[in-house]
């Protein structure tokens, strides 16, 4: 169950800062979109080809699906998109925030994927660091381990995924169930959206590749930010590049428009007309983990509004 504290203030920290700097100099400022890429033993012609196959994130939506979702949100009086895109940044705002309980399910096959308690806590610590400026925090309340080769290889919408979640899921709509596995097809992760809970509560949660947790083998996606990205979906965010250069884009006006997903860490990339360079450091883009460190003020507002409508107390 979510526990709300007093109102918190979102300060103008990294979440509201420039999108053109590389944090701590931890990696090269390069565009890796067209670079050859090998992932889990499979060779792809380019990083973009790998992502287009759906492997970077299994939570992609079509424009028709997004249009239907936004109409529902409008009917329910939830966060409304601004009329046009802006250039990012923003000052301090008062947010609701709260503590989200985490039920962490380690699904493994023998010794493969068998994370330790310390590794699980490291992943939760990354979530807390990433969301620190938003007022949201995460408390690990339970961890379980399941040795099941079929579940370990689950894919989005599969029988294995349904079986695993039906057996393991705990809590209510405002509790995060996080499953680590080795998804078939090379997925890094996927998540359900808040507005889907009513229709299929057992499916609710986030699935991540075990090797994406801090120190895992999924270089350059092994600092724990896959979970951060997927939890963003679980809280109601779209990809920052959603809608391309259209006026509405990702339905959040302080993430500058972006024609397509970014890979690597292409500092100063600017693919659309209008204010602001591409939001490559935003957790909802596709850049490498070392390049991601930002949520914006209005992404935070959207998460607050959507959570309050579709998760809190449900």
Rosetta blueprint (number, residue, H / E / L):
1 X L
2 X L
3 X E
4 X L
5 X L
6 X L
7 X L
8 X E
9 X E
10 X E
11 X L
12 X L
13 X L
14 X H
15 X H
16 X H
17 X L
18 X L
19 X L
20 X L
21 X L
22 X L
23 X H
24 X H
25 X H
26 X L
27 X L
28 X L
29 X L
30 X L
31 X E
32 X L
33 X L
34 X L
35 X L
36 X L
37 X E
38 X E
39 X E
40 X L
41 X L
42 X E
43 X E
44 X E
45 X L
46 X L
47 X H
48 X H
49 X H
50 X H
51 X H
52 X H
53 X L
54 X L
55 X L
56 X L
57 X L
58 X L
59 X L
60 X L
61 X L
62 X L
63 X H
64 X H
65 X H
66 X H
67 X H
68 X H
69 X H
70 X H
71 X H
72 X H
73 X H
74 X H
75 X H
76 X L
77 X L
78 X L
79 X L
80 X L
81 X L
82 X L
83 X L
84 X L
85 X L
86 X L
87 X L
88 X L
89 X L
90 X L
91 X L
92 X L
93 X E
94 X E
95 X E
96 X L
97 X L
98 X E
99 X E
100 X E
101 X E
102 X E
103 X E
104 X E
105 X E
106 X E
107 X E
108 X E
109 X E
110 X L
111 X L
112 X E
113 X L
114 X L
115 X L
116 X L
117 X H
118 X H
119 X H
120 X H
121 X H
122 X H
123 X H
124 X H
125 X H
126 X H
127 X H
128 X H
129 X H
130 X H
131 X L
132 X H
133 X H
134 X H
135 X L
136 X E
137 X E
138 X E
139 X E
140 X E
141 X E
142 X E
143 X E
144 X E
145 X E
146 X E
147 X E
148 X L
149 X H
150 X H
151 X H
152 X H
153 X L
154 X L
155 X L
156 X L
157 X L
158 X L
159 X H
160 X H
161 X H
162 X H
163 X H
164 X H
165 X H
166 X H
167 X H
168 X H
169 X L
170 X L
171 X L
172 X L
173 X L
174 X L
175 X L
176 X E
177 X E
178 X E
179 X E
180 X E
181 X E
182 X L
183 X L
184 X L
185 X L
186 X L
187 X L
188 X L
189 X E
190 X E
191 X E
192 X L
193 X L
194 X H
195 X H
196 X H
197 X L
198 X L
199 X L
200 X L
201 X H
202 X H
203 X H
204 X L
205 X L
206 X E
207 X E
208 X E
209 X E
210 X H
211 X H
212 X H
213 X L
214 X L
215 X L
216 X L
217 X L
218 X L
219 X L
220 X L
221 X L
222 X L
223 X L
224 X L
225 X H
226 X H
227 X H
228 X H
229 X H
230 X H
231 X H
232 X H
233 X H
234 X H
235 X L
236 X L
237 X L
238 X L
239 X L
240 X L
241 X L
242 X L
243 X L
244 X L
245 X L
246 X L
247 X L
248 X L
249 X L
250 X L
251 X L
252 X L
253 X L
254 X L
255 X L
256 X L
257 X L
258 X L
259 X L
260 X L
261 X L
262 X L
263 X L
264 X E
265 X L
266 X L
267 X L
268 X L
269 X L
270 X L
271 X L
272 X L
273 X L
274 X L
275 X L
276 X L
277 X L
278 X L
279 X L
280 X L
281 X L
282 X E
283 X L
284 X L
285 X L
286 X L
287 X L
288 X L
289 X H
290 X H
291 X H
292 X L
293 X L
294 X E
295 X L
296 X L
297 X H
298 X H
299 X H
300 X H
301 X H
302 X H
303 X H
304 X H
305 X H
306 X H
307 X H
308 X H
309 X H
310 X H
311 X L
312 X L
313 X L
314 X L
